[in-house]
Amino acid sequence: MLKVLIPTFMLFPTMWLTHPKWLWTTTSTHTVLIGLITVSWLKSTSQPGWTISNSYFATDPLSCPLMVLTCWLLRLLMLGSQSHINPEPDSRPRFYNTLVASLQMLLITAIGATEFIMFNIMFQGTLIPTHFIITGWGNEAEGLIPGSYFLVYTMAGPLALLEALLVLQRSTGVLCTLLMQYSLPLYVISWGHKISWAGCLIAYLVKMRLYGVHLWLRKAHVESPVVGSMVLAAVLLNLAGYGMMRMVIMLDALSKVLVHPFIFLALCGIFISGSICLRHTDLKSLIAYSSVSHMGLVAGGILIQTPWGFSGAIILMIAHGLVSSILFSLANAAYERTRSRTMILAGGLQLIFPLTAVWWFIANLANLALPPLPNLMREQMINTTFFYSSPWTRALTGAATLISGGYSLFMYLKTQGGPTPSHISNLPPFHSRERLLIALHVIPLFLHLAKPELVWGWCY
């Protein structure tokens, strides 16, 4: 842990003491080195147990892939925002980089925490830099509205979680993930235990944007800068899924009894949000609702509590973090040139940017879960689990899969196919920075094919 936390902490003096001319070069080199250091964590996934740093921090095959993804995305967050932050006064880029670095420190300590209370404190701490990024670099006054929605929704859920954790501490006597396997199982005794279990789950479902508690999502994505969308889709959702997975394992006896309504809600959310995607004309909103659909699949895979369900959820969290970030980056690049997110007014770009159309094609294939991309493995694992669960899950999962393919093809054809609108002319070319940003998203997807078991968790 320290080999990553200390270099990340050293980013703060580096960013504030470096000459403005060398600010981005220095921070880029520093963050790339941090990302390369974390790759060594993937070796520990061959070990089934914990690697304990101290009594407060430890890693296991479930947390290591998420830590590597978090550190890898740090560089991409800085790279994706460089064009519109660089012209600002000198203090603004430094403050932005400080927020991103502090966000990474909070995420690493949250994922590596062994105590549930510490995990949730760090989880809530990530909301502060995220709120500053959304409101500080969003669309002026409009950015305050999604920032308020974001805080209200994501702060209300943890109140129930905190109360539930106190009840669990009193019932089990321990909230440490290292010792939880040695404690007595918590069986359904009263309605109080059922409410506590629901309270533990609701906070994570709100942060995962399960359909029904996703109302803050559209505003947050549409009005926030591209970096805010990348943080929400690629980082915070995975952290919520990780927390829910730990909680379901801890409350195994309660989960097997009370989980069915939430599985039904998750599957219905996949179907409904996918249907909404088919009628959306705003590109960023379509990608956001696509993210809701995928996270419903993650929630269902976790709640069904089988080895294939857990492994499929882990793979989907990693793949979704990269693919959704690619799509938001491409959507932002198109918006900066056409000044419109409406797909009718910003379509036909394949004729102008043929190489960028290839990136769009790869991103949509990954979103569609076609072979040989890793999304196919998660589709097979989670869908197979649902198919063998019960007849009604087969129907909902099959319909949701068809709709997912429909809106992915719809997004690609509307943005790249067809004639170019008459008002689009003299568009500036794509920069090397933007192509590098997309390549650094795509490369991990293909490298994952060489050794996929590194992110399968401890189920195998």
KOLLUM-617798 format. One record per residue (C-alpha): x, y, z. Coordinates in steps of 0.2 Angstrom, whole numbers, plus 5000, padded with zeros to 4 digits. Layout:
% residues N
      X      Y      Z
      X      Y      Z
...
This chain:
% residues 460
      X      Y      Z
   5000   5000   5000
   5014   5012   5005
   5023   5010   4988
   5008   5018   4980
   5001   5030   4994
   5018   5039   4996
   5021   5043   4978
   5003   5049   4977
   5005   5060   4992
   5021   5067   4984
   5011   5073   4969
   5004   5087   4980
   5021   5096   4982
   5026   5092   4965
   5010   5100   4957
   5012   5116   4968
   5030   5119   4967
   5033   5114   4948
   5036   5128   4936
   5020   5131   4925
   5029   5126   4909
   5033   5109   4916
   5017   5106   4926
   5008   5094   4914
   5024   5085   4909
   5030   5082   4927
   5013   5076   4933
   5010   5065   4918
   5027   5056   4921
   5023   5054   4940
   5006   5047   4937
   5012   5035   4923
   5025   5028   4936
   5012   5026   4949
   5001   5016   4937
   5015   5005   4932
   5019   5001   4950
   5002   4995   4954
   5003   4982   4940
   5013   4972   4952
   4998   4970   4963
   4990   4959   4950
   5002   4945   4954
   4994   4943   4971
   4978   4937   4962
   4986   4920   4961
   4985   4919   4980
   4968   4915   4987
   4970   4924   5003
   4974   4941   5010
   4990   4951   5008
   4990   4961   5025
   5000   4978   5026
   4994   4981   5043
   4979   4980   5054
   4970   4993   5044
   4974   4989   5026
   4975   4973   5016
   4973   4967   4998
   4966   4952   4990
   4961   4946   4973
   4945   4956   4973
   4952   4973   4978
   4969   4972   4968
   4961   4974   4950
   4950   4989   4956
   4966   4997   4964
   4975   4995   4947
   4961   5002   4937
   4959   5017   4949
   4978   5021   4948
   4978   5019   4929
   4963   5031   4927
   4972   5044   4937
   4983   5048   4922
   4968   5047   4910
   4958   5060   4920
   4972   5072   4919
   4975   5069   4901
   4956   5071   4896
   4955   5088   4905
   4971   5096   4899
   4964   5105   4884
   4951   5115   4893
   4960   5117   4909
   4977   5123   4902
   4971   5140   4896
   4965   5144   4914
   4975   5154   4927
   4989   5145   4934
   4981   5141   4951
   4966   5132   4943
   4976   5118   4934
   4985   5115   4950
   4970   5114   4961
   4961   5102   4948
   4976   5091   4949
   4976   5091   4968
   4958   5086   4968
   4961   5071   4956
   4976   5066   4967
   4966   5067   4983
   4952   5057   4975
   4965   5043   4971
   4971   5043   4989
   4954   5041   4996
   4949   5028   4983
   4965   5017   4987
   4962   5019   5006
   4944   5014   5004
   4947   4999   4993
   4961   4993   5004
   4952   4996   5021
   4949   4981   5032
   4936   4990   5043
   4918   4993   5036
   4917   5010   5045
   4934   5016   5038
   4928   5010   5021
   4912   5020   5021
   4921   5036   5029
   4934   5035   5014
   4919   5032   5002
   4910   5047   5008
   4926   5057   5007
   4927   5054   4988
   4912   5064   4986
   4920   5080   4991
   4933   5081   4977
   4920   5074   4965
   4908   5088   4969
   4921   5101   4967
   4925   5094   4950
   4907   5093   4944
   4903   5111   4950
   4920   5119   4947
   4922   5114   4929
   4904   5111   4924
   4893   5122   4913
   4894   5138   4925
   4878   5140   4935
   4870   5124   4928
   4883   5114   4936
   4877   5118   4953
   4861   5109   4950
   4868   5092   4947
   4881   5095   4960
   4866   5097   4973
   4857   5082   4966
   4873   5072   4968
   4876   5077   4986
   4858   5074   4991
   4856   5057   4984
   4874   5050   4989
   4873   5058   5006
   4856   5052   5011
   4859   5033   5008
   4874   5032   5019
   4864   5038   5034
   4854   5022   5034
   4870   5012   5031
   4879   5020   5046
   4864   5015   5057
   4864   4998   5050
   4882   4996   5053
   4880   5000   5072
   4867   4987   5073
   4878   4974   5065
   4892   4979   5076
   4881   4976   5091
   4875   4959   5084
   4891   4951   5078
   4904   4961   5088
   4915   4964   5073
   4915   4974   5057
   4932   4969   5050
   4933   4959   5034
   4948   4949   5040
   4939   4942   5055
   4921   4941   5048
   4924   4923   5042
   4927   4918   5060
   4911   4926   5067
   4894   4918   5070
   4882   4920   5055
   4868   4933   5057
   4852   4924   5054
   4835   4933   5052
   4828   4935   5070
   4817   4951   5068
   4811   4964   5057
   4825   4975   5064
   4838   4964   5056
   4829   4964   5039
   4829   4983   5040
   4847   4984   5044
   4851   4973   5029
   4841   4984   5018
   4849   4999   5025
   4867   4992   5021
   4862   4988   5003
   4852   5004   4999
   4867   5015   5001
   4877   5005   4988
   4862   5004   4976
   4860   5023   4976
   4879   5025   4972
   4878   5011   4959
   4863   5021   4951
   4851   5006   4951
   4836   5011   4941
   4823   5020   4953
   4837   5029   4962
   4846   5036   4947
   4837   5053   4945
   4853   5063   4949
   4862   5054   4936
   4857   5062   4920
   4859   5080   4926
   4876   5075   4934
   4883   5068   4917
   4875   5081   4905
   4881   5097   4915
   4897   5090   4922
   4914   5091   4912
   4920   5075   4903
   4931   5072   4919
   4916   5072   4930
   4908   5059   4919
   4923   5048   4919
   4925   5049   4938
   4906   5045   4940
   4906   5031   4928
   4923   5023   4929
   4928   5025   4947
   4913   5028   4959
   4902   5015   4952
   4915   5002   4954
   4918   5007   4972
   4900   5005   4976
   4900   4988   4968
   4915   4983   4978
   4907   4988   4994
   4890   4979   4990
   4900   4963   4986
   4909   4964   5003
   4893   4968   5012
   4883   4953   5004
   4897   4941   5009
   4897   4947   5027
   4878   4946   5028
   4877   4929   5018
   4863   4921   5029
   4852   4937   5027
   4856   4940   5009
   4850   4922   5004
   4833   4926   5012
   4829   4944   5007
   4838   4946   4990
   4825   4942   4978
   4815   4958   4977
   4832   4968   4973
   4837   4955   4960
   4820   4958   4951
   4822   4977   4953
   4839   4976   4945
   4833   4966   4930
   4818   4977   4927
   4830   4992   4928
   4841   4984   4915
   4826   4982   4903
   4819   4999   4906
   4835   5009   4905
   4839   5000   4889
   4822   5005   4882
   4825   5023   4887
   4842   5022   4877
   4833   5018   4861
   4823   5034   4861
   4836   5046   4867
   4843   5059   4856
   4856   5067   4868
   4872   5057   4866
   4879   5060   4884
   4862   5055   4891
   4862   5039   4881
   4879   5034   4887
   4873   5038   4905
   4858   5027   4904
   4868   5013   4896
   4879   5014   4912
   4863   5012   4922
   4859   4996   4912
   4876   4989   4915
   4877   4992   4933
   4860   4984   4935
   4868   4968   4928
   4882   4970   4941
   4870   4972   4955
   4861   4956   4949
   4877   4946   4947
   4882   4951   4965
   4865   4948   4973
   4863   4931   4965
   4878   4925   4975
   4886   4912   4964
   4904   4910   4959
   4900   4914   4941
   4889   4929   4947
   4903   4936   4957
   4917   4934   4944
   4905   4941   4930
   4902   4956   4941
   4920   4959   4944
   4924   4958   4925
   4910   4969   4921
   4915   4982   4933
   4933   4983   4926
   4927   4983   4908
   4913   4995   4911
   4925   5007   4919
   4936   5007   4904
   4922   5007   4890
   4911   5020   4898
   4926   5031   4900
   4930   5029   4882
   4912   5033   4876
   4912   5049   4887
   4929   5054   4880
   4923   5052   4862
   4907   5061   4865
   4916   5075   4873
   4928   5076   4858
   4913   5076   4846
   4905   5090   4856
   4920   5101   4856
   4920   5101   4837
   4901   5101   4833
   4895   5111   4849
   4880   5099   4850
   4876   5083   4859
   4861   5080   4848
   4865   5065   4837
   4854   5071   4823
   4865   5087   4822
   4881   5079   4825
   4880   5063   4814
   4890   5058   4799
   4907   5061   4807
   4914   5045   4799
   4916   5055   4783
   4926   5068   4791
   4936   5058   4804
   4938   5040   4798
   4951   5035   4811
   4940   5041   4825
   4926   5031   4818
   4937   5016   4821
   4938   5020   4839
   4919   5023   4840
   4917   5005   4832
   4929   4997   4845
   4920   5006   4860
   4903   5001   4854
   4908   4983   4851
   4915   4982   4868
   4899   4990   4875
   4889   4977   4864
   4900   4963   4872
   4906   4955   4856
   4920   4942   4856
   4935   4942   4859
   4933   4957   4871
   4931   4954   4890
   4914   4960   4891
   4908   4944   4882
   4915   4934   4897
   4904   4944   4909
   4889   4942   4898
   4891   4923   4898
   4895   4922   4916
   4881   4933   4923
   4868   4928   4910
   4871   4909   4913
   4868   4912   4931
   4852   4921   4928
   4846   4907   4915
   4849   4894   4928
   4841   4904   4942
   4822   4904   4937
   4811   4906   4922
   4807   4924   4924
   4825   4929   4926
   4828   4921   4909
   4815   4931   4900
   4821   4948   4908
   4839   4944   4904
   4836   4939   4886
   4826   4954   4883
   4838   4966   4891
   4853   4958   4881
   4843   4961   4864
   4840   4979   4869
   4858   4982   4874
   4863   4977   4857
   4850   4988   4849
   4855   5004   4858
   4874   5001   4855
   4871   4999   4836
   4859   5014   4837
   4872   5025   4845
   4886   5020   4832
   4875   5022   4817
   4868   5039   4823
   4885   5047   4827
   4895   5040   4812
   4883   5034   4799
   4873   5044   4787
   4876   5060   4778
   4885   5074   4786
   4874   5089   4792
   4875   5104   4781
   4880   5116   4795
   4896   5105   4799
   4911   5112   4790
   4929   5116   4794
   4930   5105   4809
   4947   5105   4818
   4956   5088   4817
   4958   5077   4832
   4974   5080   4842
   4987   5067   4847
   4982   5069   4865
   4965   5064   4861
   4970   5048   4852
   4982   5044   4866
   4968   5045   4878
   4957   5033   4869
   4972   5021   4866
   4976   5021   4884
   4958   5015   4887
   4958   5002   4873
   4975   4994   4877
   4970   4987   4894
   4955   4979   4886
   4965   4969   4874
   4979   4965   4887
   4965   4958   4898
   4963   4944   4885
   4980   4938   4887
   4978   4933   4906
   4959   4936   4910
   4961   4926   4927
   4970   4941   4934
   4953   4950   4937
   4942   4935   4940
   4943   4938   4959
   4945   4924   4972
   4931   4913   4965
   4943   4902   4955
